[in-house]
Amino acid sequence: MNWTGRPGLPLLLATVLLLTACLPAVSAAEMTPAGLLTEQAGGPTATPLPERPLYDPGELVAYRAQTGDTLPSLAARFNTTIAEIRTANPQIPLDASTMPPGMPMQIPIYYLPLWGTPFQILPDNLFVNGPSAQAFNTESFVATHSGWLKDYSTYAAGANRSGAQVVDVVALNYSIDPRLLLAILEYQTGALSRPDAPDTIYALGFREYSRSGIYLQLTWAANLLNNGYYGWRTGLQTSFERPNGSLERPDPWQNAASVGVQYYYSRLYSGVEYDTAVGPQGLARTYHTLFGDPWTVNAPHIPVSLQQPDLRFPFRAGESWAYTGGPHTGWGQGEPYAAIDFAPPNVVGGCAPTDRLAVAVADGVVARSEIGIVVLDLDGDGDERTGWVIFYLHLANVGRAPLGAVLRAGDPVGYPSCERGTSTGTHIHIARRFNGEWIPADGAIPFNLEGWVAHNGNAAYSGTLTRGEQTVIACQCADAASQVRSER
């Protein structure tokens, strides 16, 4: 039984709300030190940050659940176990997925050296391209600033685009709030304040020809931001190395957005440059100057015990398709491992056309339809930044469901192909997002299609689907062991 089905849930949630409501307005700074930024003559500054003591092994420490926290990730961050966390917090249901934001917890901690700063840069809801981004208009905002980005244009993602449009297309594809991307551009290049453009070939500092130009520099940055954010969210990324070889373990109390930014800057900077970038006078100051204090409204975008809606396979009832890709990246490279792949049975390899249709996994409306892509919005509002959405990739241009189409579960979405992205054979790639956040295919809220549950393998694209005692093994070879049948 989950949080929402427990008889004691109203009392538990009331207790959580009472405890959080009684906190003074700035108390969010206990877990969000960026909330301590105050205006001074020289701009925003911050009060001194706490230093973590040398905790005794297994010592219980106070923690308030943050949006999207899960027991596996907390266990990894505090170097403890799920069992020990449960013992210290018996109020947590056995099948809990995401913790109630703000819930007081006691967590047994096992100290590790080289913890990073406890300073938090940005709340998680302002990292993802979710509900908090709905009211923001990138084009209008850029137009009000005198920096070089206002007059910048380039060919990107198949079209000529303005600087603001480049930001928006990266924000859309990687599902990162455009304000974060603008803040990074401003902090590193003065994109909104300097009329003279810097070296726009390698503007963000990654000097590789395959990533030259503002668009590809931004995609590089967005990919790293997601690697850090989702690596921390899942508990798989609990340390990283800077360019000078020094190791850092993010502070266990950190939030995913701050770790995403830390990981990004750890690829560029060491020493003072790194400490400044992730501290009060770095990106946080730039963001505060552009958009105001981000902690004024910290609106959790992941609710308590989030559950996936009922989903069918993305192919027609009675058909068997090959499970050709276990959990792997939803978009880009690396984290998040949000996607899985299926190939129709009549394609023996390569990018041959097929007459088999991919179908809607649930009722919804098409919120985006473009080359290779359909985004099915399950809450029906037509905005892929809100609620559950299913992201389809590698759909053929011919027969692709149009923008605004209202689909029932099982209705055609399009034909599998090799269009868009990287593909060595005809297939479809599907991934889930909720309120802009990619949901890992294996984790606290695993991909579940007709009772078949996805599990990671020992590398990207490997893994299994299991239902009871049945197991299907992912393989690009599309052999008999990789076939799974839709019963709906």
N, C-alpha and C positions, 0 to 999 in steps of 0.2 A: 504494500500500500504506500502511495507517495504522500507528500505533504498535503496535497489538496484533498486526499481521501481519508485522512486520519481524523478520528473524533476529537482529538485534542488540538487540532490545528488552529481553530479560532482563538483558543487560549494562548497557544504558543505565539501566533502572529500578533495578538494583542500585546503580549509581553514585549516582543521585539519592537513594536511600534511605540509602546510606552517608554521603553528604555531609550530609544533613539530620539523620541520627541522631547524628552527631558534634557537632552544635551543642549548646551549653549550653541549659538549660531556658528562659532568658529571651531567647535569641537571636532568637526570633520577633519581638522588638521592633525588629529591623532593619527589618522591613517592617510591623510592627504596634506603633507606639509606645504604644498603649493598654496593651500588656503591661507597661509600666514603671510602671503605677499601683501605688502602695504605700500601706499603711495608716499614717497618721500620727495624731497626737492630734486634728486637726481633720477627719479623714476621708481618703479617697484623694487622693493628689497625684501628680504626674508629674515625672520628671527633665527637664532642659532638652532641647529638640528640636534636631536638626541643622539648619543653614542650608545651602541648596544653593548651590554656587559658580557662577560664570559659566563654563559649560563651553565648550570650543572646538567649533566646528561639526563634527559627526560623531564627537566623542570617545566612546569606548566606556565605558559605565558599568555597574556591577554591578547585577544585578536578580535576584530569585528569583521565579519564576512563582507567581502566586496563583491560587486556584481560579477556574475559568472564563475565564482569560486566553486570548485568541486573537491571532493575528498582526495582523489588521486593527486591533484595539483598541489593541494595544501601539504600532503604528506611529503611530496618531493621537495617543496620549498623549505619546509622546516626540518628536513632530513629525519623524518619519523615514519610511522606506518599508519595506514587507515585504521587498523584495529585499535591502536593507541588513541587516535583522535576520537573514535567512537566511544571508547571507555571513558574518556574525559568529558564527552558530550552526549550523554545517553538520550537526549531529546531528538537526535537526528534519526529519521526513519531509515530502515534498512535499504529501501530502494530510492533514497534521495538522489537527485541529480545535481542541480545547482542550489547553493545555499541561499537563504533569505538575506539580501543585502542589509547590512547593519546589525545582524544577529551577533550578540556577544558570544565568544567561544573561548575555551581554554585548550591550548595546543601544546603537547609535549615537544620540546625542542631539543635538538642535538647540535651543538655548536659546530660550525665550520669556519675556517679562517677566510679572510679576504672578502668579507661582505662589503657591498657597495653602499652608496649614499641612501639614506631613507627618504630623501627629498623626492616628492612626487610631482611630476611635470604636468600631467593632464589626466582627467578622468576618462575611463574607458569609453563612455558614451560619446565622447568627442574625438575618439580615435577612429571608430568605424563610421562608414557612410550610412548612418541609420536615421532614426526619427529626429535626432537633434540637428541634423543637417538640412531638414526639409525647408526651413524658412530662409536659408542662406542662398544668395545668388552670386556666384563667382564673377560673372561678367560685370555686373553692376558694381561689385566691390572693387575689382581691379580698376575699373574706369574712374573711380574717385581718387586714385592714387597716382602720383607723378612718376613712379618708377618705370624702368625700361620694359617691364612685362606688359604694360598697357599697349604698347605699339609693336610688340613682338608677334611674329607669325611664322609658321613653319608647316611643312607637310608631315602629318603624323597620323598613324592608324587609318591610312587609306583616304585622307582628305586634307585639304588646306585648312589650318586651324589658327585661331588667335591664341595668345598666351593663356588666356582664361579658359579657352576650350581645351587646350592641352591639359591643364590641371584637371578639368572636369572629366575628361576621358580616362585619365589615370585613376582618379577617384572612383569612377564608376566600375572599371574593370577589376581593380584590387579591393574595392569596397573600403576605402579610406576617406575620412572626412576631408573635403577640399581645403578647409581652413588649416589643417595640420600641414598639408603640402605647401600652402601659401606661406605659412610661418617658416618652414624649412627653407624655402626659396628666399625669403626676406632675410633670415638670419645668416645665410651663407653667401648670398649674392646681392642683397639690397634690391630685390626685384620690384618692391613696391615703393621704395624711397629714393633710389639712385637712378637718375635719368640716363646715365651712361652704362650701357650693358657691359658686363664682364666677359670673360672668355666663355661664351655660351656653348662651346663644343664640349668642355668638361666642367661645366659650371659648379657641379656639386662635388667635384674632387675625385671622381672615379675615372682614371685615365686609361680607358680601353676603347679602341675604335668602334667596337660593336655596340658601345653605349654612348656614342657621341651625339650631341645635341640635347636640348632641354627635355624633349619628350623621353628619350631613352635614358637620360640621367634620372628623370623622375620615376620611370618604371623601375630602374635599379634601386632607387631609394625606397619606393613603395614595397618592393619585394623584400628588402631587408627589414623594413618596419613590420611587415606581416610575419616574417620569420621569428623576430623577437617577441612580438605580441602573442602569437599562437604557441610558440615554444614555451613561454611562461604559463600561458593559460592551460596547457595540457600537462605541464610539469616535466616536459622532455628537455627544456633548455634552462638549466639552473646555473650555468656558468658560461663565460665567453672570454676569449683572449683578445687583447688589444694589439695594434700593430707592433708595439715594442716588446711583445711577448708576455706582458703582465696579465695575470688572471684576475677576473672579477666574478664574484658570485653576487647577483642582485640580492638586496636586503629581503629577507623572507616576508616582510610586511608590504613589499612593493605591489603595485598594481600593474596589470598587463600593459597598459598604454605607456607607462613610464619605462618599463623594460623594453618595449618596442623601440622607443626613442634611444634608450641607452645602447641597445644592440646596434642600431643604425650608426650611431656616432662611434661605437667601438671599432667599426670597420674603417674609420677615417682617422681618428685621433687617439693620442695617448697623453699621459701626463696632464699638464695644466689645461691644454686645449680641450681634452675630453672632460675633465672635471668642470670646466666652465660651461661647456655645451649642455651638460645634463644637470647643472646646478641652477640656483635662482637667477643668475645673471646671464644665462644662456638662452636656449630656445624658449623656456618658460617666460622670460622677460619679454621676448619678441612677441610671443602669442598674446600675453597680457596687454601689450601696447596696441596690438592690432585689433583684438577682439574683446578685451576686457578680461576680468578675472574668470577663468574657466570653472572655478569651484563654486561660483555663486549659485548655480543650479546644477548639482550633480544628480542627474536623472538616470538611475540604473536602467539599462536597456535589456538586461537579461533577468526575467522574473524568477521567483522561487520555484525550484523543481520543474524546470522547463521540460516538456515532453514533446517528442515528435508526433505530428498527426499521423493518422493511418495512411500508409502509402502502398500502392500496388507496384509491380514491376513496370518499367518503361517500355514494355512491348506487349503485344496482344495476348489475350487469354488463349491457352492451349499451345502457344509457341514456346520453344526452348531456344534460348540464346546463350552464347558463351560469355562467361564472366572473365573478361580479358584483362581487367586492371583492378587490383585491390586498392586500398586507400592510397591516394597520392594527392598532389597539390590541386587545390580548387582552381587556381589561376596563378601563373608565374612559375616559380621554382621553389621547392622546399615547402615549409609550412604555409598554410595549414593543409594537412592531409584530409581534405574534405570531400574528395571526389572518388567515384568508382566508375568503371567502364564496362559496357556490354557490346557484343558484336552479333549481328544476325547470322543465322546458321548457313545461309546460302553464299557466304563470302569466304573464300578459302585463303585469303591473304591479299595484301595489296589494297589499292584504293578503287576497287571495282564498284560500280553502281549496284544498288539493291532495290528490290520491290517491297521489302519489309519495312513497315513503318514503326518509328518510335512514337509512344503515346504518352498522354498526360498521366502522371502518377496519382493525381488527385484533382478535384474540381479547382478551377482557378481562372484567372484572366491573364492574357499575355501582356506583360508589362514592358517587354523589350523584344524586338525581332530584328536582327541584323545579320550580316554575313556570318554564317556558322553558328549563330547563337539564338536561343529562345530563353527568356526568363518567365517562368510561370509563377504568378503571384497568387498564393492560396487564400489571402484574406480579401481579395477582390477589389482592392482600392486602386489598383493599377500603379502603385508606387513600390518599386522593389526595395526601398529602404525601410519598409515597415512589414512586420509580421514574417511568416514563413514564405520563402520563395524557393523554387527549384531552378537551378541553373543548368541548362542543356548546352553542350558544346559539340561541334562537328556535325551540325545538321546541314544538309544540302540546301542550296538556294531555292531550287525548284521544290514546291510543295511545303515550304516552311510556313508554320502558322503565323498569321499576320498580327501586327500590333493591335491590341484591343480585343482580340478574339476571346470569346467566353467558351471555355472548354470544360467538359465533364471528364471524370476519370475514365481513361481508355480512349478518348478522342485523339485523332492523329496530331502530332506535334511537327513531324517532318521525317525525312529519310536520313538514316545514318550516312556519313560520308567521311572525307578527310579534310573538309573545309575548316579553316581557321585553326590557329594553334599548331601544335606539333602532333603529327599522326603518321603511323606507318601502315595503317590499315583502316578500312571502313568500320566505324563503330560510333557509339555515343558515349559521352562523358557527362555524368550528372553529379551535382553537388547541392548542398543545402545551405541556406543562410536564414538567420532569424534576426530581425531588426538591424540588418546590415552586417551582422557577425557571421563569418563562416563557421559552420558547425562540423567539427572533426567527424570523419566517417566511423572511427572507432574511439570510444571514450564513454563519458558518463551518459551521453545521448547518442547511441550508435545509430548508424543507418539501418533501418529495419524496413524491408520490403516483403510484404506478405508473410511475415514471421521469420524471414531469412535475415540474419544479423551479420553485419560486416565486422571483420577483425583484421588488424594490421598483420603484415608479415614481417620478415627481417629486413625488408627494403621497400622503397616506393614501388607500387604496382603489384607487389606480391600480397599474399593474404588469403582469407577465406570468407565464405558465407556459410553460416551454420543455422540449422533449424532442428532443434532437438538433437538426435544422434546423427543427423545427416550433415555432411560437409561437402561443399563445392570449393575447389581450389582454383584461384585465379591463375590464368595462363594465356599469354598472347597466342599460344599455339592453337587455342580453341579446341582442345581435345575433349574426350568424353567426360573426364573428371571435372571440366570447367563448365559443363552445361547445366543450366537451371531453367525450370519450367514455370511459367506464369499460370496460376489457377484461377485468375479472375477475368 
